């Protein structure tokens, strides 16, 4: 039996959208590690959210009950500061409690091309084992907003194309992230009732353009197992992509490594092979 790859995209109570430390709303680092051991996962990276937006607008329906307190009456989201000290202490406790599991530190850095100075003013990015870069928001009326909010304000096709058009800017600089995560983030919220089922072929050239930019930057592309997209590793390999990571984007223990056997078979079918260690990137 082939061993599982490391889960390179995992959140715990130290990510603001899980409810925070002490919240029973979502998973905890300890519970996630215990599940990793039970299912035979050899390694994971706790890539907690680092979102430093200062003008992020949202609709209330886009937030769960456990995070709605972060949304002001003016519709602006106030993300709490990342508790790096508490996070590192919890990492060390879990490493001591689960010695058979390789536990890596990490960040999911939102909009790193726009927020690198703010991030460096807050913490030492060099201390983390793995940093993944995310595009969560787009500019709108002088603010930033996520695709789910923008779909209520713009035609669906326009949101999708604007999202993919910003990816080259995301990867144009030398910000310290080695993986671009969930390139299909805007697909996640596609409004099927109004726009019909999502068809990636309508946006194939935009996806391929984004992938070419990521490949040229030397970064890897994440296969996010929340929703497996067979066309993604195919187009990625055809556009010069050399490496992938596999991440569940888990925010609770029960979804850790969801869909990993299928994801591993999928990327292998397009020529990607695991490294010497389970936590290595898959490469062609």
C-alpha positions as protocol buffer text, in pm:
chain_id: "A"
residue {
  index: 1
  type: UNK
  ca { x: 0 y: 0 z: 0 }
}
residue {
  index: 2
  type: UNK
  ca { x: 137 y: 341 z: -98 }
}
residue {
  index: 3
  type: UNK
  ca { x: 186 y: 568 z: 203 }
}
residue {
  index: 4
  type: UNK
  ca { x: 4 y: 898 z: 212 }
}
residue {
  index: 5
  type: UNK
  ca { x: 173 y: 1220 z: 115 }
}
residue {
  index: 6
  type: UNK
  ca { x: 211 y: 1490 z: 377 }
}
residue {
  index: 7
  type: UNK
  ca { x: -84 y: 1725 z: 409 }
}
residue {
  index: 8
  type: UNK
  ca { x: 72 y: 2061 z: 319 }
}
residue {
  index: 9
  type: UNK
  ca { x: -231 y: 2278 z: 399 }
}
residue {
  index: 10
  type: UNK
  ca { x: -382 y: 2236 z: 746 }
}
residue {
  index: 11
  type: UNK
  ca { x: -541 y: 2484 z: 986 }
}
residue {
  index: 12
  type: UNK
  ca { x: -590 y: 2469 z: 1361 }
}
residue {
  index: 13
  type: UNK
  ca { x: -740 y: 2692 z: 1630 }
}
residue {
  index: 14
  type: UNK
  ca { x: -464 y: 2942 z: 1551 }
}
residue {
  index: 15
  type: UNK
  ca { x: -631 y: 3034 z: 1222 }
}
residue {
  index: 16
  type: UNK
  ca { x: -880 y: 3316 z: 1271 }
}
residue {
  index: 17
  type: UNK
  ca { x: -1156 y: 3143 z: 1071 }
}
residue {
  index: 18
  type: UNK
  ca { x: -1170 y: 2839 z: 1301 }
}
residue {
  index: 19
  type: UNK
  ca { x: -1304 y: 3038 z: 1593 }
}
residue {
  index: 20
  type: UNK
  ca { x: -974 y: 3089 z: 1771 }
}
residue {
  index: 21
  type: UNK
  ca { x: -811 y: 2922 z: 2073 }
}
residue {
  index: 22
  type: UNK
  ca { x: -1066 y: 2787 z: 2318 }
}
residue {
  index: 23
  type: UNK
  ca { x: -1339 y: 2767 z: 2055 }
}
residue {
  index: 24
  type: UNK
  ca { x: -1524 y: 2440 z: 2012 }
}
residue {
  index: 25
  type: UNK
  ca { x: -1643 y: 2542 z: 1667 }
}
residue {
  index: 26
  type: UNK
  ca { x: -1373 y: 2371 z: 1464 }
}
residue {
  index: 27
  type: UNK
  ca { x: -1070 y: 2147 z: 1506 }
}
residue {
  index: 28
  type: UNK
  ca { x: -772 y: 2185 z: 1735 }
}
residue {
  index: 29
  type: UNK
  ca { x: -407 y: 2117 z: 1664 }
}
residue {
  index: 30
  type: UNK
  ca { x: -399 y: 1830 z: 1912 }
}
residue {
  index: 31
  type: UNK
  ca { x: -713 y: 1665 z: 1771 }
}
residue {
  index: 32
  type: UNK
  ca { x: -579 y: 1699 z: 1418 }
}
residue {
  index: 33
  type: UNK
  ca { x: -248 y: 1536 z: 1513 }
}
residue {
  index: 34
  type: UNK
  ca { x: -431 y: 1252 z: 1686 }
}
residue {
  index: 35
  type: UNK
  ca { x: -633 y: 1190 z: 1371 }
}
residue {
  index: 36
  type: UNK
  ca { x: -318 y: 1202 z: 1157 }
}
residue {
  index: 37
  type: UNK
  ca { x: -172 y: 918 z: 1363 }
}
residue {
  index: 38
  type: UNK
  ca { x: -496 y: 718 z: 1343 }
}
residue {
  index: 39
  type: UNK
  ca { x: -515 y: 736 z: 962 }
}
residue {
  index: 40
  type: UNK
  ca { x: -144 y: 680 z: 906 }
}
residue {
  index: 41
  type: UNK
  ca { x: -58 y: 1026 z: 778 }
}
residue {
  index: 42
  type: UNK
  ca { x: 322 y: 1059 z: 811 }
}
residue {
  index: 43
  type: UNK
  ca { x: 349 y: 1437 z: 813 }
}
residue {
  index: 44
  type: UNK
  ca { x: 156 y: 1762 z: 800 }
}
residue {
  index: 45
  type: UNK
  ca { x: 215 y: 2136 z: 799 }
}
residue {
  index: 46
  type: UNK
  ca { x: 0 y: 2367 z: 1010 }
}
residue {
  index: 47
  type: UNK
  ca { x: -27 y: 2656 z: 765 }
}
residue {
  index: 48
  type: UNK
  ca { x: -222 y: 2911 z: 968 }
}
residue {
  index: 49
  type: UNK
  ca { x: -385 y: 3211 z: 805 }
}
residue {
  index: 50
  type: UNK
  ca { x: -183 y: 3530 z: 785 }
}
residue {
  index: 51
  type: UNK
  ca { x: -431 y: 3781 z: 647 }
}
residue {
  index: 52
  type: UNK
  ca { x: -326 y: 4143 z: 686 }
}
residue {
  index: 53
  type: UNK
  ca { x: -592 y: 4323 z: 485 }
}
residue {
  index: 54
  type: UNK
  ca { x: -678 y: 4668 z: 620 }
}
residue {
  index: 55
  type: UNK
  ca { x: -991 y: 4728 z: 409 }
}
residue {
  index: 56
  type: UNK
  ca { x: -1158 y: 4391 z: 351 }
}
residue {
  index: 57
  type: UNK
  ca { x: -1533 y: 4406 z: 293 }
}
residue {
  index: 58
  type: UNK
  ca { x: -1769 y: 4112 z: 325 }
}
residue {
  index: 59
  type: UNK
  ca { x: -2137 y: 4023 z: 343 }
}
residue {
  index: 60
  type: UNK
  ca { x: -2257 y: 3870 z: 669 }
}
residue {
  index: 61
  type: UNK
  ca { x: -2380 y: 3555 z: 495 }
}
residue {
  index: 62
  type: UNK
  ca { x: -2024 y: 3479 z: 386 }
}
residue {
  index: 63
  type: UNK
  ca { x: -1916 y: 3426 z: 747 }
}
residue {
  index: 64
  type: UNK
  ca { x: -2004 y: 3136 z: 972 }
}
residue {
  index: 65
  type: UNK
  ca { x: -2146 y: 3189 z: 1320 }
}
residue {
  index: 66
  type: UNK
  ca { x: -1804 y: 3126 z: 1476 }
}
residue {
  index: 67
  type: UNK
  ca { x: -1643 y: 3412 z: 1280 }
}
residue {
  index: 68
  type: UNK
  ca { x: -1925 y: 3663 z: 1230 }
}
residue {
  index: 69
  type: UNK
  ca { x: -1812 y: 3864 z: 1532 }
}
residue {
  index: 70
  type: UNK
  ca { x: -1516 y: 3978 z: 1320 }
}
residue {
  index: 71
  type: UNK
  ca { x: -1745 y: 4163 z: 1078 }
}
residue {
  index: 72
  type: UNK
  ca { x: -1820 y: 4522 z: 1171 }
}
residue {
  index: 73
  type: UNK
  ca { x: -2146 y: 4708 z: 1115 }
}
residue {
  index: 74
  type: UNK
  ca { x: -1973 y: 4885 z: 826 }
}
residue {
  index: 75
  type: UNK
  ca { x: -1909 y: 4552 z: 652 }
}
residue {
  index: 76
  type: UNK
  ca { x: -1533 y: 4563 z: 713 }
}
residue {
  index: 77
  type: UNK
  ca { x: -1362 y: 4251 z: 847 }
}
residue {
  index: 78
  type: UNK
  ca { x: -1127 y: 4291 z: 1146 }
}
residue {
  index: 79
  type: UNK
  ca { x: -894 y: 3990 z: 1144 }
}
residue {
  index: 80
  type: UNK
  ca { x: -721 y: 3931 z: 1480 }
}
residue {
  index: 81
  type: UNK
  ca { x: -344 y: 3928 z: 1503 }
}
residue {
  index: 82
  type: UNK
  ca { x: -185 y: 3586 z: 1455 }
}
residue {
  index: 83
  type: UNK
  ca { x: -70 y: 3450 z: 1794 }
}
residue {
  index: 84
  type: UNK
  ca { x: 268 y: 3324 z: 1678 }
}
residue {
  index: 85
  type: UNK
  ca { x: 398 y: 3256 z: 2030 }
}
residue {
  index: 86
  type: UNK
  ca { x: 95 y: 3050 z: 2127 }
}
residue {
  index: 87
  type: UNK
  ca { x: 111 y: 2869 z: 1795 }
}
residue {
  index: 88
  type: UNK
  ca { x: 477 y: 2772 z: 1836 }
}
residue {
  index: 89
  type: UNK
  ca { x: 417 y: 2655 z: 2194 }
}
residue {
  index: 90
  type: UNK
  ca { x: 132 y: 2434 z: 2071 }
}
residue {
  index: 91
  type: UNK
  ca { x: 353 y: 2296 z: 1792 }
}
residue {
  index: 92
  type: UNK
  ca { x: 616 y: 2192 z: 2047 }
}
residue {
  index: 93
  type: UNK
  ca { x: 355 y: 2028 z: 2272 }
}
residue {
  index: 94
  type: UNK
  ca { x: 220 y: 1830 z: 1980 }
}
residue {
  index: 95
  type: UNK
  ca { x: 566 y: 1727 z: 1863 }
}
residue {
  index: 96
  type: UNK
  ca { x: 632 y: 1589 z: 2212 }
}
residue {
  index: 97
  type: UNK
  ca { x: 293 y: 1415 z: 2228 }
}
residue {
  index: 98
  type: UNK
  ca { x: 308 y: 1265 z: 1876 }
}
residue {
  index: 99
  type: UNK
  ca { x: 674 y: 1179 z: 1807 }
}
residue {
  index: 100
  type: UNK
  ca { x: 579 y: 941 z: 1524 }
}
residue {
  index: 101
  type: UNK
  ca { x: 427 y: 1233 z: 1327 }
}
residue {
  index: 102
  type: UNK
  ca { x: 640 y: 1494 z: 1149 }
}
residue {
  index: 103
  type: UNK
  ca { x: 477 y: 1829 z: 1230 }
}
residue {
  index: 104
  type: UNK
  ca { x: 592 y: 2123 z: 1020 }
}
residue {
  index: 105
  type: UNK
  ca { x: 528 y: 2490 z: 1086 }
}
residue {
  index: 106
  type: UNK
  ca { x: 376 y: 2708 z: 819 }
}
residue {
  index: 107
  type: UNK
  ca { x: 164 y: 2999 z: 706 }
}
residue {
  index: 108
  type: UNK
  ca { x: -104 y: 3052 z: 447 }
}
residue {
  index: 109
  type: UNK
  ca { x: -7 y: 3405 z: 352 }
}
residue {
  index: 110
  type: UNK
  ca { x: -294 y: 3594 z: 193 }
}
residue {
  index: 111
  type: UNK
  ca { x: -204 y: 3838 z: -84 }
}
residue {
  index: 112
  type: UNK
  ca { x: 173 y: 3823 z: -16 }
}
residue {
  index: 113
  type: UNK
  ca { x: 244 y: 4048 z: -315 }
}
residue {
  index: 114
  type: UNK
  ca { x: 54 y: 4326 z: -138 }
}
residue {
  index: 115
  type: UNK
  ca { x: 124 y: 4255 z: 229 }
}
residue {
  index: 116
  type: UNK
  ca { x: 490 y: 4153 z: 256 }
}
residue {
  index: 117
  type: UNK
  ca { x: 603 y: 4463 z: 447 }
}
residue {
  index: 118
  type: UNK
  ca { x: 318 y: 4433 z: 696 }
}
residue {
  index: 119
  type: UNK
  ca { x: 402 y: 4065 z: 745 }
}
residue {
  index: 120
  type: UNK
  ca { x: 770 y: 4130 z: 808 }
}
residue {
  index: 121
  type: UNK
  ca { x: 682 y: 4399 z: 1059 }
}
residue {
  index: 122
  type: UNK
  ca { x: 478 y: 4146 z: 1254 }
}
residue {
  index: 123
  type: UNK
  ca { x: 687 y: 3827 z: 1252 }
}
residue {
  index: 124
  type: UNK
  ca { x: 997 y: 3651 z: 1122 }
}
residue {
  index: 125
  type: UNK
  ca { x: 889 y: 3467 z: 808 }
}
residue {
  index: 126
  type: UNK
  ca { x: 1215 y: 3271 z: 801 }
}
residue {
  index: 127
  type: UNK
  ca { x: 1114 y: 3069 z: 1107 }
}
residue {
  index: 128
  type: UNK
  ca { x: 847 y: 2871 z: 919 }
}
residue {
  index: 129
  type: UNK
  ca { x: 906 y: 2541 z: 742 }
}
residue {
  index: 130
  type: UNK
  ca { x: 655 y: 2600 z: 463 }
}
residue {
  index: 131
  type: UNK
  ca { x: 476 y: 2913 z: 344 }
}
residue {
  index: 132
  type: UNK
  ca { x: 198 y: 2886 z: 91 }
}
residue {
  index: 133
  type: UNK
  ca { x: 67 y: 3191 z: -92 }
}
residue {
  index: 134
  type: UNK
  ca { x: -303 y: 3258 z: -142 }
}
residue {
  index: 135
  type: UNK
  ca { x: -512 y: 3498 z: -342 }
}
residue {
  index: 136
  type: UNK
  ca { x: -828 y: 3542 z: -137 }
}
residue {
  index: 137
  type: UNK
  ca { x: -941 y: 3893 z: -228 }
}
residue {
  index: 138
  type: UNK
  ca { x: -970 y: 4129 z: -523 }
}
residue {
  index: 139
  type: UNK
  ca { x: -992 y: 4507 z: -534 }
}
residue {
  index: 140
  type: UNK
  ca { x: -1344 y: 4649 z: -542 }
}
residue {
  index: 141
  type: UNK
  ca { x: -1443 y: 5015 z: -496 }
}
residue {
  index: 142
  type: UNK
  ca { x: -1119 y: 5095 z: -317 }
}
residue {
  index: 143
  type: UNK
  ca { x: -1155 y: 4798 z: -82 }
}
residue {
  index: 144
  type: UNK
  ca { x: -1079 y: 4424 z: -113 }
}
residue {
  index: 145
  type: UNK
  ca { x: -1341 y: 4149 z: -123 }
}
residue {
  index: 146
  type: UNK
  ca { x: -1351 y: 3772 z: -166 }
}
residue {
  index: 147
  type: UNK
  ca { x: -1508 y: 3611 z: -473 }
}
residue {
  index: 148
  type: UNK
  ca { x: -1818 y: 3494 z: -284 }
}
residue {
  index: 149
  type: UNK
  ca { x: -1897 y: 3855 z: -197 }
}
residue {
  index: 150
  type: UNK
  ca { x: -1811 y: 3983 z: -545 }
}
residue {
  index: 151
  type: UNK
  ca { x: -2040 y: 3735 z: -720 }
}
residue {
  index: 152
  type: UNK
  ca { x: -2333 y: 3936 z: -579 }
}
residue {
  index: 153
  type: UNK
  ca { x: -2197 y: 4257 z: -729 }
}
residue {
  index: 154
  type: UNK
  ca { x: -2048 y: 4155 z: -1063 }
}
residue {
  index: 155
  type: UNK
  ca { x: -2118 y: 3904 z: -1342 }
}
residue {
  index: 156
  type: UNK
  ca { x: -1974 y: 3565 z: -1251 }
}
residue {
  index: 157
  type: UNK
  ca { x: -1749 y: 3548 z: -1558 }
}
residue {
  index: 158
  type: UNK
  ca { x: -1599 y: 3888 z: -1472 }
}
residue {
  index: 159
  type: UNK
  ca { x: -1515 y: 3777 z: -1117 }
}
residue {
  index: 160
  type: UNK
  ca { x: -1349 y: 3459 z: -1240 }
}
residue {
  index: 161
  type: UNK
  ca { x: -1143 y: 3640 z: -1502 }
}
residue {
  index: 162
  type: UNK
  ca { x: -1037 y: 3914 z: -1261 }
}
residue {
  index: 163
  type: UNK
  ca { x: -929 y: 3652 z: -1010 }
}
residue {
  index: 164
  type: UNK
  ca { x: -712 y: 3466 z: -1258 }
}
residue {
  index: 165
  type: UNK
  ca { x: -576 y: 3790 z: -1405 }
}
residue {
  index: 166
  type: UNK
  ca { x: -424 y: 3885 z: -1067 }
}
residue {
  index: 167
  type: UNK
  ca { x: -230 y: 3559 z: -1030 }
}
residue {
  index: 168
  type: UNK
  ca { x: 69 y: 3678 z: -1241 }
}
residue {
  index: 169
  type: UNK
  ca { x: 106 y: 3976 z: -1004 }
}
residue {
  index: 170
  type: UNK
  ca { x: 84 y: 3739 z: -707 }
}
residue {
  index: 171
  type: UNK
  ca { x: 392 y: 3548 z: -826 }
}
residue {
  index: 172
  type: UNK
  ca { x: 588 y: 3824 z: -1000 }
}
residue {
  index: 173
  type: UNK
  ca { x: 800 y: 3917 z: -699 }
}
residue {
  index: 174
  type: UNK
  ca { x: 1035 y: 3734 z: -465 }
}
residue {
  index: 175
  type: UNK
  ca { x: 802 y: 3705 z: -167 }
}
residue {
  index: 176
  type: UNK
  ca { x: 896 y: 3397 z: 37 }
}
residue {
  index: 177
  type: UNK
  ca { x: 627 y: 3145 z: -49 }
}
residue {
  index: 178
  type: UNK
  ca { x: 701 y: 2828 z: -238 }
}
residue {
  index: 179
  type: UNK
  ca { x: 350 y: 2708 z: -324 }
}
residue {
  index: 180
  type: UNK
  ca { x: 46 y: 2877 z: -478 }
}
residue {
  index: 181
  type: UNK
  ca { x: -258 y: 2733 z: -310 }
}
residue {
  index: 182
  type: UNK
  ca { x: -616 y: 2675 z: -433 }
}
residue {
  index: 183
  type: UNK
  ca { x: -591 y: 2832 z: -778 }
}
residue {
  index: 184
  type: UNK
  ca { x: -956 y: 2728 z: -806 }
}
residue {
  index: 185
  type: UNK
  ca { x: -1057 y: 2946 z: -508 }
}
residue {
  index: 186
  type: UNK
  ca { x: -1308 y: 3147 z: -711 }
}
residue {
  index: 187
  type: UNK
  ca { x: -1451 y: 2820 z: -846 }
}
residue {
  index: 188
  type: UNK
  ca { x: -1534 y: 2719 z: -490 }
}
residue {
  index: 189
  type: UNK
  ca { x: -1803 y: 2988 z: -470 }
}
residue {
  index: 190
  type: UNK
  ca { x: -1923 y: 2983 z: -831 }
}
residue {
  index: 191
  type: UNK
  ca { x: -2297 y: 3080 z: -827 }
}
residue {
  index: 192
  type: UNK
  ca { x: -2448 y: 2784 z: -1010 }
}
residue {
  index: 193
  type: UNK
  ca { x: -2810 y: 2896 z: -963 }
}
residue {
  index: 194
  type: UNK
  ca { x: -2746 y: 3220 z: -1149 }
}
residue {
  index: 195
  type: UNK
  ca { x: -2460 y: 3124 z: -1382 }
}
residue {
  index: 196
  type: UNK
  ca { x: -2512 y: 2753 z: -1440 }
}
residue {
  index: 197
  type: UNK
  ca { x: -2262 y: 2473 z: -1372 }
}
residue {
  index: 198
  type: UNK
  ca { x: -1899 y: 2578 z: -1379 }
}
residue {
  index: 199
  type: UNK
  ca { x: -1722 y: 2484 z: -1701 }
}
residue {
  index: 200
  type: UNK
  ca { x: -1342 y: 2526 z: -1679 }
}
residue {
  index: 201
  type: UNK
  ca { x: -1312 y: 2523 z: -2058 }
}
residue {
  index: 202
  type: UNK
  ca { x: -1471 y: 2869 z: -2070 }
}
residue {
  index: 203
  type: UNK
  ca { x: -1172 y: 3000 z: -1875 }
}
residue {
  index: 204
  type: UNK
  ca { x: -905 y: 2763 z: -2004 }
}
residue {
  index: 205
  type: UNK
  ca { x: -676 y: 3028 z: -2147 }
}
residue {
  index: 206
  type: UNK
  ca { x: -699 y: 3238 z: -1829 }
}
residue {
  index: 207
  type: UNK
  ca { x: -614 y: 2936 z: -1613 }
}
residue {
  index: 208
  type: UNK
  ca { x: -327 y: 2843 z: -1842 }
}
residue {
  index: 209
  type: UNK
  ca { x: -191 y: 3198 z: -1839 }
}
residue {
  index: 210
  type: UNK
  ca { x: -196 y: 3196 z: -1458 }
}
residue {
  index: 211
  type: UNK
  ca { x: -24 y: 2857 z: -1454 }
}
residue {
  index: 212
  type: UNK
  ca { x: 249 y: 2974 z: -1693 }
}
residue {
  index: 213
  type: UNK
  ca { x: 323 y: 3265 z: -1460 }
}
residue {
  index: 214
  type: UNK
  ca { x: 341 y: 3035 z: -1156 }
}
residue {
  index: 215
  type: UNK
  ca { x: 568 y: 2793 z: -1341 }
}
residue {
  index: 216
  type: UNK
  ca { x: 797 y: 3075 z: -1456 }
}
residue {
  index: 217
  type: UNK
  ca { x: 831 y: 3189 z: -1094 }
}
residue {
  index: 218
  type: UNK
  ca { x: 965 y: 2844 z: -998 }
}
residue {
  index: 219
  type: UNK
  ca { x: 685 y: 2783 z: -748 }
}
residue {
  index: 220
  type: UNK
  ca { x: 475 y: 2472 z: -701 }
}
residue {
  index: 221
  type: UNK
  ca { x: 99 y: 2450 z: -747 }
}
residue {
  index: 222
  type: UNK
  ca { x: -122 y: 2301 z: -480 }
}
residue {
  index: 223
  type: UNK
  ca { x: -377 y: 2034 z: -557 }
}
residue {
  index: 224
  type: UNK
  ca { x: -644 y: 2132 z: -306 }
}
residue {
  index: 225
  type: UNK
  ca { x: -848 y: 1825 z: -218 }
}
residue {
  index: 226
  type: UNK
  ca { x: -1157 y: 2012 z: -107 }
}
residue {
  index: 227
  type: UNK
  ca { x: -1260 y: 1965 z: -470 }
}
residue {
  index: 228
  type: UNK
  ca { x: -1040 y: 1764 z: -703 }
}
residue {
  index: 229
  type: UNK
  ca { x: -1008 y: 1914 z: -1051 }
}
residue {
  index: 230
  type: UNK
  ca { x: -860 y: 1658 z: -1296 }
}
residue {
  index: 231
  type: UNK
  ca { x: -794 y: 1930 z: -1554 }
}
residue {
  index: 232
  type: UNK
  ca { x: -568 y: 2118 z: -1314 }
}
residue {
  index: 233
  type: UNK
  ca { x: -267 y: 1881 z: -1305 }
}
residue {
  index: 234
  type: UNK
  ca { x: -309 y: 1821 z: -1677 }
}
residue {
  index: 235
  type: UNK
  ca { x: -297 y: 2190 z: -1769 }
}
residue {
  index: 236
  type: UNK
  ca { x: -27 y: 2254 z: -1509 }
}
residue {
  index: 237
  type: UNK
  ca { x: 201 y: 1990 z: -1658 }
}
residue {
  index: 238
  type: UNK
  ca { x: 131 y: 2113 z: -2011 }
}
residue {
  index: 239
  type: UNK
  ca { x: 219 y: 2471 z: -1913 }
}
residue {
  index: 240
  type: UNK
  ca { x: 557 y: 2381 z: -1769 }
}
residue {
  index: 241
  type: UNK
  ca { x: 468 y: 2313 z: -1406 }
}
residue {
  index: 242
  type: UNK
  ca { x: 737 y: 2106 z: -1239 }
}
residue {
  index: 243
  type: UNK
  ca { x: 610 y: 2055 z: -885 }
}
residue {
  index: 244
  type: UNK
  ca { x: 288 y: 2010 z: -690 }
}
residue {
  index: 245
  type: UNK
  ca { x: 188 y: 1986 z: -327 }
}
residue {
  index: 246
  type: UNK
  ca { x: -123 y: 1817 z: -195 }
}
residue {
  index: 247
  type: UNK
  ca { x: -330 y: 1991 z: 70 }
}
residue {
  index: 248
  type: UNK
  ca { x: -668 y: 1930 z: 226 }
}
residue {
  index: 249
  type: UNK
  ca { x: -721 y: 2289 z: 345 }
}
residue {
  index: 250
  type: UNK
  ca { x: -858 y: 2120 z: 654 }
}
residue {
  index: 251
  type: UNK
  ca { x: -1007 y: 2343 z: 926 }
}
residue {
  index: 252
  type: UNK
  ca { x: -1114 y: 2052 z: 1146 }
}
residue {
  index: 253
  type: UNK
  ca { x: -966 y: 1715 z: 1230 }
}
residue {
  index: 254
  type: UNK
  ca { x: -1220 y: 1503 z: 1042 }
}
residue {
  index: 255
  type: UNK
  ca { x: -1129 y: 1652 z: 701 }
}
residue {
  index: 256
  type: UNK
  ca { x: -754 y: 1602 z: 737 }
}
residue {
  index: 257
  type: UNK
  ca { x: -609 y: 1439 z: 421 }
}
residue {
  index: 258
  type: UNK
  ca { x: -955 y: 1415 z: 266 }
}
residue {
  index: 259
  type: UNK
  ca { x: -933 y: 1270 z: -84 }
}
residue {
  index: 260
  type: UNK
  ca { x: -558 y: 1206 z: -68 }
}
residue {
  index: 261
  type: UNK
  ca { x: -549 y: 862 z: -233 }
}
residue {
  index: 262
  type: UNK
  ca { x: -746 y: 999 z: -528 }
}
residue {
  index: 263
  type: UNK
  ca { x: -532 y: 1314 z: -547 }
}
residue {
  index: 264
  type: UNK
  ca { x: -209 y: 1116 z: -540 }
}
residue {
  index: 265
  type: UNK
  ca { x: -329 y: 890 z: -821 }
}
residue {
  index: 266
  type: UNK
  ca { x: -445 y: 1193 z: -1018 }
}
residue {
  index: 267
  type: UNK
  ca { x: -114 y: 1382 z: -1009 }
}
residue {
  index: 268
  type: UNK
  ca { x: 82 y: 1062 z: -1075 }
}
residue {
  index: 269
  type: UNK
  ca { x: -121 y: 1011 z: -1393 }
}
residue {
  index: 270
  type: UNK
  ca { x: 24 y: 1339 z: -1523 }
}
residue {
  index: 271
  type: UNK
  ca { x: 385 y: 1254 z: -1450 }
}
residue {
  index: 272
  type: UNK
  ca { x: 437 y: 1385 z: -1097 }
}
residue {
  index: 273
  type: UNK
  ca { x: 625 y: 1159 z: -858 }
}
residue {
  index: 274
  type: UNK
  ca { x: 669 y: 1176 z: -480 }
}
residue {
  index: 275
  type: UNK
  ca { x: 1001 y: 1275 z: -331 }
}
residue {
  index: 276
  type: UNK
  ca { x: 1227 y: 1072 z: -106 }
}
residue {
  index: 277
  type: UNK
  ca { x: 1031 y: 1187 z: 200 }
}
residue {
  index: 278
  type: UNK
  ca { x: 653 y: 1217 z: 237 }
}
residue {
  index: 279
  type: UNK
  ca { x: 683 y: 1590 z: 307 }
}
residue {
  index: 280
  type: UNK
  ca { x: 872 y: 1659 z: -17 }
}
residue {
  index: 281
  type: UNK
  ca { x: 697 y: 1820 z: -311 }
}
residue {
  index: 282
  type: UNK
  ca { x: 589 y: 1593 z: -597 }
}
residue {
  index: 283
  type: UNK
  ca { x: 796 y: 1666 z: -909 }
}
residue {
  index: 284
  type: UNK
  ca { x: 814 y: 1584 z: -1278 }
}
